[in-house]
Amino acid sequence: MKAQVLPEIVFIEGQDFNRQEIENIDIHFRLEKLVENTVLMTEVYQEFKRKQEALLF
């Protein structure tokens, strides 16, 4: 198994929470972007792996 490293990080401090919910809009945006990039990276890797396997068989 290989790890794919994404360059983005999301740092959340206590002041960004209110009643255990994130209320900082910027945090929501960065989390959404991180999820999008993670899904995209997964799809690209799966396509790459599929093409690699097709070449072997």
PQR file with spaces between the fields and no chain letter, atoms N, CA, C, O and H, PARSE charges and radii, in Angstrom:
ATOM       1  N    MET     1       0.852   -1.178    0.000 -0.4000 1.5000
ATOM       2  CA   MET     1       0.000    0.000    0.000 -0.0000 2.0000
ATOM       3  C    MET     1       0.893    1.235    0.000  0.5500 1.7000
ATOM       4  O    MET     1       1.887    1.304    0.722 -0.5500 1.4000
ATOM       5  N    LYS     2       0.521    2.194   -0.815 -0.4000 1.5000
ATOM       6  CA   LYS     2       1.279    3.435   -0.903 -0.0000 2.0000
ATOM       7  C    LYS     2       0.446    4.582   -0.334  0.5500 1.7000
ATOM       8  O    LYS     2      -0.783    4.566   -0.388 -0.5500 1.4000
ATOM       9  H    LYS     2      -0.287    2.138   -1.402  0.4000 1.0000
ATOM      10  N    ALA     3       1.124    5.545    0.196 -0.4000 1.5000
ATOM      11  CA   ALA     3       0.444    6.738    0.709 -0.0000 2.0000
ATOM      12  C    ALA     3       0.595    7.868   -0.296  0.5500 1.7000
ATOM      13  O    ALA     3       1.663    8.053   -0.880 -0.5500 1.4000
ATOM      14  H    ALA     3       2.123    5.558    0.241  0.4000 1.0000
ATOM      15  N    GLN     4      -0.444    8.598   -0.486 -0.4000 1.5000
ATOM      16  CA   GLN     4      -0.415    9.790   -1.325 -0.0000 2.0000
ATOM      17  C    GLN     4      -0.524   10.993   -0.398  0.5500 1.7000
ATOM      18  O    GLN     4      -1.464   11.094    0.389 -0.5500 1.4000
ATOM      19  H    GLN     4      -1.311    8.448   -0.012  0.4000 1.0000
ATOM      20  N    VAL     5       0.431   11.895   -0.492 -0.4000 1.5000
ATOM      21  CA   VAL     5       0.462   13.048    0.399 -0.0000 2.0000
ATOM      22  C    VAL     5      -0.144   14.253   -0.313  0.5500 1.7000
ATOM      23  O    VAL     5       0.261   14.607   -1.420 -0.5500 1.4000
ATOM      24  H    VAL     5       1.195   11.813   -1.131  0.4000 1.0000
ATOM      25  N    LEU     6      -1.105   14.866    0.335 -0.4000 1.5000
ATOM      26  CA   LEU     6      -1.693   16.102   -0.174 -0.0000 2.0000
ATOM      27  C    LEU     6      -1.035   17.269    0.551  0.5500 1.7000
ATOM      28  O    LEU     6      -0.834   17.201    1.764 -0.5500 1.4000
ATOM      29  H    LEU     6      -1.434   14.578    1.234  0.4000 1.0000
ATOM      30  N    PRO     7      -0.701   18.326   -0.160 -0.5600 1.5000
ATOM      31  CA   PRO     7       0.028   19.426    0.464  0.2800 2.0000
ATOM      32  C    PRO     7      -0.811   20.298    1.399  0.5500 1.7000
ATOM      33  O    PRO     7      -0.256   21.093    2.157 -0.5500 1.4000
ATOM      34  N    GLU     8      -2.121   20.163    1.357 -0.4000 1.5000
ATOM      35  CA   GLU     8      -2.973   21.014    2.172 -0.0000 2.0000
ATOM      36  C    GLU     8      -3.116   20.478    3.593  0.5500 1.7000
ATOM      37  O    GLU     8      -3.101   19.269    3.826 -0.5500 1.4000
ATOM      38  H    GLU     8      -2.572   19.517    0.741  0.4000 1.0000
ATOM      39  N    ILE     9      -3.254   21.400    4.527 -0.4000 1.5000
ATOM      40  CA   ILE     9      -3.579   21.030    5.901 -0.0000 2.0000
ATOM      41  C    ILE     9      -4.721   21.930    6.369  0.5500 1.7000
ATOM      42  O    ILE     9      -4.924   23.025    5.843 -0.5500 1.4000
ATOM      43  H    ILE     9      -3.266   22.382    4.338  0.4000 1.0000
ATOM      44  N    VAL    10      -5.446   21.456    7.348 -0.4000 1.5000
ATOM      45  CA   VAL    10      -6.507   22.261    7.945 -0.0000 2.0000
ATOM      46  C    VAL    10      -6.251   22.274    9.445  0.5500 1.7000
ATOM      47  O    VAL    10      -6.342   21.243   10.111 -0.5500 1.4000
ATOM      48  H    VAL    10      -5.281   20.567    7.775  0.4000 1.0000
ATOM      49  N    PHE    11      -5.934   23.435    9.959 -0.4000 1.5000
ATOM      50  CA   PHE    11      -5.646   23.601   11.378 -0.0000 2.0000
ATOM      51  C    PHE    11      -6.829   24.305   12.022  0.5500 1.7000
ATOM      52  O    PHE    11      -7.220   25.396   11.609 -0.5500 1.4000
ATOM      53  H    PHE    11      -5.860   24.273    9.418  0.4000 1.0000
ATOM      54  N    ILE    12      -7.391   23.667   13.040 -0.4000 1.5000
ATOM      55  CA   ILE    12      -8.566   24.227   13.715 -0.0000 2.0000
ATOM      56  C    ILE    12      -8.230   24.458   15.184  0.5500 1.7000
ATOM      57  O    ILE    12      -7.719   23.566   15.860 -0.5500 1.4000
ATOM      58  H    ILE    12      -7.074   22.780   13.376  0.4000 1.0000
ATOM      59  N    GLU    13      -8.519   25.651   15.665 -0.4000 1.5000
ATOM      60  CA   GLU    13      -8.286   25.992   17.064 -0.0000 2.0000
ATOM      61  C    GLU    13      -9.615   26.002   17.816  0.5500 1.7000
ATOM      62  O    GLU    13     -10.688   25.982   17.213 -0.5500 1.4000
ATOM      63  H    GLU    13      -8.934   26.376   15.115  0.4000 1.0000
ATOM      64  N    GLY    14      -9.522   26.030   19.115 -0.4000 1.5000
ATOM      65  CA   GLY    14     -10.713   26.043   19.953 -0.0000 2.0000
ATOM      66  C    GLY    14     -11.641   27.206   19.671  0.5500 1.7000
ATOM      67  O    GLY    14     -12.858   27.072   19.798 -0.5500 1.4000
ATOM      68  H    GLY    14      -8.650   26.046   19.605  0.4000 1.0000
ATOM      69  N    GLN    15     -11.085   28.343   19.291 -0.4000 1.5000
ATOM      70  CA   GLN    15     -11.905   29.530   19.013 -0.0000 2.0000
ATOM      71  C    GLN    15     -12.756   29.374   17.752  0.5500 1.7000
ATOM      72  O    GLN    15     -13.678   30.158   17.526 -0.5500 1.4000
ATOM      73  H    GLN    15     -10.096   28.452   19.188  0.4000 1.0000
ATOM      74  N    ASP    16     -12.452   28.368   16.933 -0.4000 1.5000
ATOM      75  CA   ASP    16     -13.221   28.117   15.712 -0.0000 2.0000
ATOM      76  C    ASP    16     -14.479   27.293   15.980  0.5500 1.7000
ATOM      77  O    ASP    16     -15.303   27.101   15.086 -0.5500 1.4000
ATOM      78  H    ASP    16     -11.703   27.732   17.117  0.4000 1.0000
ATOM      79  N    PHE    17     -14.623   26.808   17.212 -0.4000 1.5000
ATOM      80  CA   PHE    17     -15.767   25.981   17.583 -0.0000 2.0000
ATOM      81  C    PHE    17     -16.750   26.760   18.440  0.5500 1.7000
ATOM      82  O    PHE    17     -16.371   27.665   19.183 -0.5500 1.4000
ATOM      83  H    PHE    17     -13.953   26.964   17.939  0.4000 1.0000
ATOM      84  N    ASN    18     -18.016   26.392   18.323 -0.4000 1.5000
ATOM      85  CA   ASN    18     -19.053   26.890   19.210 -0.0000 2.0000
ATOM      86  C    ASN    18     -20.026   25.737   19.413  0.5500 1.7000
ATOM      87  O    ASN    18     -20.671   25.287   18.466 -0.5500 1.4000
ATOM      88  H    ASN    18     -18.324   25.657   17.720  0.4000 1.0000
ATOM      89  N    ARG    19     -20.130   25.262   20.644 -0.4000 1.5000
ATOM      90  CA   ARG    19     -20.999   24.120   20.969 -0.0000 2.0000
ATOM      91  C    ARG    19     -20.679   22.909   20.098  0.5500 1.7000
ATOM      92  O    ARG    19     -21.575   22.276   19.541 -0.5500 1.4000
ATOM      93  H    ARG    19     -19.606   25.628   21.413  0.4000 1.0000
ATOM      94  N    GLN    20     -19.418   22.603   19.991 -0.4000 1.5000
ATOM      95  CA   GLN    20     -18.896   21.452   19.250 -0.0000 2.0000
ATOM      96  C    GLN    20     -19.205   21.506   17.757  0.5500 1.7000
ATOM      97  O    GLN    20     -19.203   20.470   17.093 -0.5500 1.4000
ATOM      98  H    GLN    20     -18.689   23.118   20.444  0.4000 1.0000
ATOM      99  N    GLU    21     -19.464   22.670   17.229 -0.4000 1.5000
ATOM     100  CA   GLU    21     -19.667   22.855   15.795 -0.0000 2.0000
ATOM     101  C    GLU    21     -18.676   23.890   15.294  0.5500 1.7000
ATOM     102  O    GLU    21     -18.382   24.871   15.978 -0.5500 1.4000
ATOM     103  H    GLU    21     -19.465   23.512   17.769  0.4000 1.0000
ATOM     104  N    ILE    22     -18.164   23.660   14.088 -0.4000 1.5000
ATOM     105  CA   ILE    22     -17.229   24.607   13.488 -0.0000 2.0000
ATOM     106  C    ILE    22     -18.032   25.791   12.966  0.5500 1.7000
ATOM     107  O    ILE    22     -18.953   25.624   12.166 -0.5500 1.4000
ATOM     108  H    ILE    22     -18.402   22.863   13.532  0.4000 1.0000
ATOM     109  N    GLU    23     -17.675   26.992   13.426 -0.4000 1.5000
ATOM     110  CA   GLU    23     -18.409   28.166   12.966 -0.0000 2.0000
ATOM     111  C    GLU    23     -17.569   29.082   12.084  0.5500 1.7000
ATOM     112  O    GLU    23     -18.079   30.080   11.574 -0.5500 1.4000
ATOM     113  H    GLU    23     -16.927   27.128   14.075  0.4000 1.0000
ATOM     114  N    ASN    24     -16.309   28.765   11.900 -0.4000 1.5000
ATOM     115  CA   ASN    24     -15.443   29.560   11.038 -0.0000 2.0000
ATOM     116  C    ASN    24     -15.667   29.146    9.580  0.5500 1.7000
ATOM     117  O    ASN    24     -15.405   28.000    9.215 -0.5500 1.4000
ATOM     118  H    ASN    24     -15.895   27.955   12.315  0.4000 1.0000
ATOM     119  N    ILE    25     -16.145   30.062    8.758 -0.4000 1.5000
ATOM     120  CA   ILE    25     -16.453   29.786    7.349 -0.0000 2.0000
ATOM     121  C    ILE    25     -15.195   29.353    6.595  0.5500 1.7000
ATOM     122  O    ILE    25     -15.260   28.484    5.726 -0.5500 1.4000
ATOM     123  H    ILE    25     -16.359   30.993    9.054  0.4000 1.0000
ATOM     124  N    ASP    26     -14.066   29.948    6.922 -0.4000 1.5000
ATOM     125  CA   ASP    26     -12.810   29.608    6.247 -0.0000 2.0000
ATOM     126  C    ASP    26     -12.434   28.148    6.494  0.5500 1.7000
ATOM     127  O    ASP    26     -11.918   27.481    5.598 -0.5500 1.4000
ATOM     128  H    ASP    26     -14.013   30.654    7.628  0.4000 1.0000
ATOM     129  N    ILE    27     -12.686   27.657    7.691 -0.4000 1.5000
ATOM     130  CA   ILE    27     -12.405   26.251    8.014 -0.0000 2.0000
ATOM     131  C    ILE    27     -13.280   25.342    7.156  0.5500 1.7000
ATOM     132  O    ILE    27     -12.801   24.342    6.622 -0.5500 1.4000
ATOM     133  H    ILE    27     -13.105   28.199    8.419  0.4000 1.0000
ATOM     134  N    HIS    28     -14.550   25.684    7.022 -0.4000 1.5000
ATOM     135  CA   HIS    28     -15.454   24.894    6.175 -0.0000 2.0000
ATOM     136  C    HIS    28     -14.941   24.852    4.733  0.5500 1.7000
ATOM     137  O    HIS    28     -14.938   23.797    4.098 -0.5500 1.4000
ATOM     138  H    HIS    28     -14.939   26.497    7.456  0.4000 1.0000
ATOM     139  N    PHE    29     -14.511   26.000    4.230 -0.4000 1.5000
ATOM     140  CA   PHE    29     -13.995   26.074    2.865 -0.0000 2.0000
ATOM     141  C    PHE    29     -12.753   25.199    2.706  0.5500 1.7000
ATOM     142  O    PHE    29     -12.640   24.450    1.735 -0.5500 1.4000
ATOM     143  H    PHE    29     -14.513   26.856    4.746  0.4000 1.0000
ATOM     144  N    ARG    30     -11.818   25.292    3.661 -0.4000 1.5000
ATOM     145  CA   ARG    30     -10.586   24.497    3.561 -0.0000 2.0000
ATOM     146  C    ARG    30     -10.858   23.005    3.696  0.5500 1.7000
ATOM     147  O    ARG    30     -10.217   22.201    3.019 -0.5500 1.4000
ATOM     148  H    ARG    30     -11.910   25.900    4.449  0.4000 1.0000
ATOM     149  N    LEU    31     -11.800   22.620    4.561 -0.4000 1.5000
ATOM     150  CA   LEU    31     -12.166   21.203    4.681 -0.0000 2.0000
ATOM     151  C    LEU    31     -12.794   20.690    3.385  0.5500 1.7000
ATOM     152  O    LEU    31     -12.495   19.584    2.936 -0.5500 1.4000
ATOM     153  H    LEU    31     -12.320   23.273    5.110  0.4000 1.0000
ATOM     154  N    GLU    32     -13.662   21.499    2.795 -0.4000 1.5000
ATOM     155  CA   GLU    32     -14.298   21.110    1.535 -0.0000 2.0000
ATOM     156  C    GLU    32     -13.249   20.936    0.436  0.5500 1.7000
ATOM     157  O    GLU    32     -13.311   19.981   -0.339 -0.5500 1.4000
ATOM     158  H    GLU    32     -13.906   22.398    3.160  0.4000 1.0000
ATOM     159  N    LYS    33     -12.299   21.848    0.369 -0.4000 1.5000
ATOM     160  CA   LYS    33     -11.227   21.769   -0.631 -0.0000 2.0000
ATOM     161  C    LYS    33     -10.365   20.527   -0.399  0.5500 1.7000
ATOM     162  O    LYS    33      -9.970   19.859   -1.354 -0.5500 1.4000
ATOM     163  H    LYS    33     -12.248   22.624    0.998  0.4000 1.0000
ATOM     164  N    LEU    34     -10.073   20.219    0.857 -0.4000 1.5000
ATOM     165  CA   LEU    34      -9.286   19.029    1.182 -0.0000 2.0000
ATOM     166  C    LEU    34     -10.017   17.761    0.751  0.5500 1.7000
ATOM     167  O    LEU    34      -9.403   16.845    0.204 -0.5500 1.4000
ATOM     168  H    LEU    34     -10.393   20.762    1.634  0.4000 1.0000
ATOM     169  N    VAL    35     -11.316   17.706    0.993 -0.4000 1.5000
ATOM     170  CA   VAL    35     -12.117   16.546    0.581 -0.0000 2.0000
ATOM     171  C    VAL    35     -12.118   16.426   -0.943  0.5500 1.7000
ATOM     172  O    VAL    35     -11.932   15.332   -1.477 -0.5500 1.4000
ATOM     173  H    VAL    35     -11.815   18.451    1.437  0.4000 1.0000
ATOM     174  N    GLU    36     -12.327   17.537   -1.643 -0.4000 1.5000
ATOM     175  CA   GLU    36     -12.320   17.516   -3.110 -0.0000 2.0000
ATOM     176  C    GLU    36     -10.983   17.009   -3.641  0.5500 1.7000
ATOM     177  O    GLU    36     -10.952   16.178   -4.548 -0.5500 1.4000
ATOM     178  H    GLU    36     -12.478   18.426   -1.210  0.4000 1.0000
ATOM     179  N    ASN    37      -9.890   17.498   -3.088 -0.4000 1.5000
ATOM     180  CA   ASN    37      -8.564   17.075   -3.541 -0.0000 2.0000
ATOM     181  C    ASN    37      -8.303   15.607   -3.227  0.5500 1.7000
ATOM     182  O    ASN    37      -7.667   14.907   -4.014 -0.5500 1.4000
ATOM     183  H    ASN    37      -9.915   18.173   -2.351  0.4000 1.0000
ATOM     184  N    THR    38      -8.788   15.143   -2.090 -0.4000 1.5000
ATOM     185  CA   THR    38      -8.614   13.736   -1.719 -0.0000 2.0000
ATOM     186  C    THR    38      -9.383   12.831   -2.676  0.5500 1.7000
ATOM     187  O    THR    38      -8.862   11.809   -3.122 -0.5500 1.4000
ATOM     188  H    THR    38      -9.305   15.712   -1.450  0.4000 1.0000
ATOM     189  N    VAL    39     -10.615   13.203   -2.989 -0.4000 1.5000
ATOM     190  CA   VAL    39     -11.428   12.417   -3.928 -0.0000 2.0000
ATOM     191  C    VAL    39     -10.785   12.427   -5.308  0.5500 1.7000
ATOM     192  O    VAL    39     -10.695   11.384   -5.957 -0.5500 1.4000
ATOM     193  H    VAL    39     -11.038   14.033   -2.627  0.4000 1.0000
ATOM     194  N    LEU    40     -10.339   13.588   -5.761 -0.4000 1.5000
ATOM     195  CA   LEU    40      -9.690   13.690   -7.067 -0.0000 2.0000
ATOM     196  C    LEU    40      -8.440   12.825   -7.124  0.5500 1.7000
ATOM     197  O    LEU    40      -8.226   12.107   -8.101 -0.5500 1.4000
ATOM     198  H    LEU    40     -10.412   14.435   -5.234  0.4000 1.0000
ATOM     199  N    MET    41      -7.613   12.887   -6.088 -0.4000 1.5000
ATOM     200  CA   MET    41      -6.385   12.089   -6.045 -0.0000 2.0000
ATOM     201  C    MET    41      -6.718   10.600   -6.074  0.5500 1.7000
ATOM     202  O    MET    41      -6.021    9.824   -6.728 -0.5500 1.4000
ATOM     203  H    MET    41      -7.787   13.470   -5.294  0.4000 1.0000
ATOM     204  N    THR    42      -7.760   10.200   -5.383 -0.4000 1.5000
ATOM     205  CA   THR    42      -8.179    8.796   -5.370 -0.0000 2.0000
ATOM     206  C    THR    42      -8.627    8.356   -6.758  0.5500 1.7000
ATOM     207  O    THR    42      -8.256    7.276   -7.219 -0.5500 1.4000
ATOM     208  H    THR    42      -8.327   10.830   -4.852  0.4000 1.0000
ATOM     209  N    GLU    43      -9.421    9.186   -7.422 -0.4000 1.5000
ATOM     210  CA   GLU    43      -9.895    8.850   -8.766 -0.0000 2.0000
ATOM     211  C    GLU    43      -8.740    8.759   -9.759  0.5500 1.7000
ATOM     212  O    GLU    43      -8.708    7.854  -10.592 -0.5500 1.4000
ATOM     213  H    GLU    43      -9.722   10.063   -7.047  0.4000 1.0000
ATOM     214  N    VAL    44      -7.802    9.681   -9.677 -0.4000 1.5000
ATOM     215  CA   VAL    44      -6.642    9.665  -10.573 -0.0000 2.0000
ATOM     216  C    VAL    44      -5.810    8.413  -10.332  0.5500 1.7000
ATOM     217  O    VAL    44      -5.381    7.760  -11.284 -0.5500 1.4000
ATOM     218  H    VAL    44      -7.827   10.416   -9.000  0.4000 1.0000
ATOM     219  N    TYR    45      -5.585    8.079   -9.087 -0.4000 1.5000
ATOM     220  CA   TYR    45      -4.794    6.892   -8.768 -0.0000 2.0000
ATOM     221  C    TYR    45      -5.488    5.621   -9.258  0.5500 1.7000
ATOM     222  O    TYR    45      -4.832    4.727   -9.792 -0.5500 1.4000
ATOM     223  H    TYR    45      -5.933    8.610   -8.315  0.4000 1.0000
ATOM     224  N    GLN    46      -6.802    5.532   -9.083 -0.4000 1.5000
ATOM     225  CA   GLN    46      -7.543    4.354   -9.545 -0.0000 2.0000
ATOM     226  C    GLN    46      -7.468    4.218  -11.061  0.5500 1.7000
ATOM     227  O    GLN    46      -7.309    3.111  -11.576 -0.5500 1.4000
ATOM     228  H    GLN    46      -7.335    6.258   -8.649  0.4000 1.0000
ATOM     229  N    GLU    47      -7.579    5.328  -11.775 -0.4000 1.5000
ATOM     230  CA   GLU    47      -7.482    5.300  -13.240 -0.0000 2.0000
ATOM     231  C    GLU    47      -6.076    4.889  -13.679  0.5500 1.7000
ATOM     232  O    GLU    47      -5.916    4.101  -14.611 -0.5500 1.4000
ATOM     233  H    GLU    47      -7.708    6.227  -11.356  0.4000 1.0000
ATOM     234  N    PHE    48      -5.075    5.419  -13.013 -0.4000 1.5000
ATOM     235  CA   PHE    48      -3.688    5.058  -13.312 -0.0000 2.0000
ATOM     236  C    PHE    48      -3.466    3.565  -13.095  0.5500 1.7000
ATOM     237  O    PHE    48      -2.852    2.892  -13.923 -0.5500 1.4000
ATOM     238  H    PHE    48      -5.204    6.059  -12.256  0.4000 1.0000
ATOM     239  N    LYS    49      -3.969    3.060  -11.980 -0.4000 1.5000
ATOM     240  CA   LYS    49      -3.811    1.641  -11.665 -0.0000 2.0000
ATOM     241  C    LYS    49      -4.541    0.771  -12.691  0.5500 1.7000
ATOM     242  O    LYS    49      -4.025   -0.268  -13.104 -0.5500 1.4000
ATOM     243  H    LYS    49      -4.468    3.607  -11.307  0.4000 1.0000
ATOM     244  N    ARG    50      -5.746    1.197  -13.104 -0.4000 1.5000
ATOM     245  CA   ARG    50      -6.515    0.453  -14.097 -0.0000 2.0000
ATOM     246  C    ARG    50      -5.760    0.382  -15.427  0.5500 1.7000
ATOM     247  O    ARG    50      -5.709   -0.672  -16.059 -0.5500 1.4000
ATOM     248  H    ARG    50      -6.165    2.041  -12.768  0.4000 1.0000
ATOM     249  N    LYS    51      -5.179    1.501  -15.846 -0.4000 1.5000
ATOM     250  CA   LYS    51      -4.421    1.525  -17.100 -0.0000 2.0000
ATOM     251  C    LYS    51      -3.152    0.685  -16.997  0.5500 1.7000
ATOM     252  O    LYS    51      -2.766    0.014  -17.955 -0.5500 1.4000
ATOM     253  H    LYS    51      -5.221    2.358  -15.332  0.4000 1.0000
ATOM     254  N    GLN    52      -2.516    0.721  -15.856 -0.4000 1.5000
ATOM     255  CA   GLN    52      -1.314   -0.086  -15.646 -0.0000 2.0000
ATOM     256  C    GLN    52      -1.643   -1.571  -15.746  0.5500 1.7000
ATOM     257  O    GLN    52      -0.914   -2.329  -16.385 -0.5500 1.4000
ATOM     258  H    GLN    52      -2.829    1.266  -15.078  0.4000 1.0000
ATOM     259  N    GLU    53      -2.727   -1.982  -15.122 -0.4000 1.5000
ATOM     260  CA   GLU    53      -3.138   -3.388  -15.160 -0.0000 2.0000
ATOM     261  C    GLU    53      -3.532   -3.810  -16.571  0.5500 1.7000
ATOM     262  O    GLU    53      -3.279   -4.947  -16.970 -0.5500 1.4000
ATOM     263  H    GLU    53      -3.319   -1.366  -14.602  0.4000 1.0000
ATOM     264  N    ALA    54      -4.147   -2.907  -17.327 -0.4000 1.5000
ATOM     265  CA   ALA    54      -4.542   -3.218  -18.703 -0.0000 2.0000
ATOM     266  C    ALA    54      -3.317   -3.459  -19.578  0.5500 1.7000
ATOM     267  O    ALA    54      -3.360   -4.281  -20.493 -0.5500 1.4000
ATOM     268  H    ALA    54      -4.352   -1.983  -17.003  0.4000 1.0000
ATOM     269  N    LEU    55      -2.239   -2.755  -19.306 -0.4000 1.5000
ATOM     270  CA   LEU    55      -1.005   -2.947  -20.073 -0.0000 2.0000
ATOM     271  C    LEU    55      -0.343   -4.281  -19.760  0.5500 1.7000
ATOM     272  O    LEU    55       0.330   -4.857  -20.614 -0.5500 1.4000
ATOM     273  H    LEU    55      -2.204   -2.087  -18.562  0.4000 1.0000
ATOM     274  N    LEU    56      -0.528   -4.768  -18.552 -0.4000 1.5000
ATOM     275  CA   LEU    56       0.098   -6.024  -18.146 -0.0000 2.0000
ATOM     276  C    LEU    56      -0.639   -7.233  -18.692  0.5500 1.7000
ATOM     277  O    LEU    56      -0.038   -8.295  -18.856 -0.5500 1.4000
ATOM     278  H    LEU    56      -1.074   -4.300  -17.858  0.4000 1.0000
ATOM     279  N    PHE    57      -1.920   -7.098  -18.975 -0.4000 1.5000
ATOM     280  CA   PHE    57      -2.709   -8.254  -19.415 -0.0000 2.0000
ATOM     281  C    PHE    57      -3.097   -8.113  -20.817  0.5500 1.7000
ATOM     282  O    PHE    57      -3.767   -8.990  -21.364 -0.5500 1.4000
ATOM     283  H    PHE    57      -2.408   -6.236  -18.841  0.4000 1.0000
